[in-house]
Amino acid sequence: MADRHGDPLVIAFAQRQVTLTDWVFTLGGVVLLIIGGQGMSSIASYDNVSWISLGWIFFGASGAIWVLILIPLQIKLAKVTKEFQRGIDIPERYWRLSKQWYVWGVIATVLPLINLYVMVFKL
């Protein structure tokens, strides 16, 4: 939404907030999901069931995208936005990085949704 607004200061502020919320909520949610998922799997004796293994693969793939691609992109975006001032043209580098972050972010979000489907229907 901030990118569509086009104001460099709004974009810089939104970028800082996205980074903050990712560290607080995404990281916290991941930790809770790992602990809760592993705990429930162990209690139900589902440790070696194929759909549990497939779920861990989707979850791990999403996590790998976050760690290897999205976090480095976020750091680069944060560095670029620190230079933003009102009335300047936003550099092309920002738009290129933002597009990459969006595409990989969608992929990293769809994988847990597929995982949810696998877990519910035990495929």
N, C-alpha and C positions, 0 to 999 in steps of 0.2 A: 504494500500500500504506500509506503514511504517512497519507494522508487517511482511509482506512478505520480506522486505529488510533485516530484522534480526539484524540490528545494534542498540544496546541499546540506543545510543545517538539520532539516527534518530527517534526511537520510542518515546523516552521521549519528543523530540521537537514536534512531530506530536500530541502527547497526549495533550500537553499544547495548541496547536493551535485549536484542536477540542473543548476543553473546552472553549476557548475564543470565537470562532465563534458561539458555541451554546448559550452562554450568550448574545452575541451582535445580531446575526441574527435570531436565533430561537425564543428567547424571544421577540424580537422586532416584528417579523412576527406574532407571536401568538397574541400579543396585537392589532396589526393592523387588523388581521382577526376577532377578537372578536368585535372590534368597528365597522368595516365595515360591517360584516355579520349581526350584530344586527341592525345596522342603516338601511341597505337595507331591511331587513325583516320587520322592523317597517314601513318604508315608503310604502312598497308594501302590507301592511296588511296581511302578511303571518305568523303572530305570532303563530297561533294555528294549522298550517298545519302539518300533520303527517311526511312528508318528511323533514321539517325543524327540527322537534323534533328528528327524526332519525339522521339527520346530527349533531345536538348538542351532541347526545349520542356518535357517532363515534369520534367527536372532543374531547369530554371530556375523553373518554377512552384512546385516544392517549396521551392527557395531563397527565392523571393519571399515565400512564406508564413512561413518562418522569420524573415526579416529584417523584414518589414512587420507581422506579427501576433504570432508566438510570442515573439520577443525582447522587444518592448514589454510583452507580457503577463507574461513572466518577471520583468521589472524591477518591474512593479507588484506581483506576488505577493511578491517579495523584500521590498519596502517594507512590505507588510502584515504579513508574518511576523516582521519585526524587533520588532514590538510584542507578540508572543505571550509569554505567561507561563503557567506551570502553573496550572490551575484556572480559567482564564477561558473564556468562551464565544468560540468562533472567529467572527469577524464574517461576516455574510452576504456581504459584498463578496469575501472570500477564496473562498468556495464558488462564487460566480458566475464569478470570474476563473479559478479552477481548472477549472471545467467548460468554459469557452471554450478554455483551453489544451489540455485533453484532446481536444476535438473537432477543433481545428485541428491538433494534433499527430498525430492519426490520419490526417487528410487528407494532411499533409506526409510521412507515412511510407508511405502507400499509393501515392502518386505514383511514388516510386523503384521500388516493386515492379512497378508497371505498366511503368515504364521498363525494368526488368530483363527482363520478358516480351518487350517490343518488341525489345530488343537480342538476346536469345537466338534468337527466332524470326524476326527480321528482317522485321517487318511494315511 
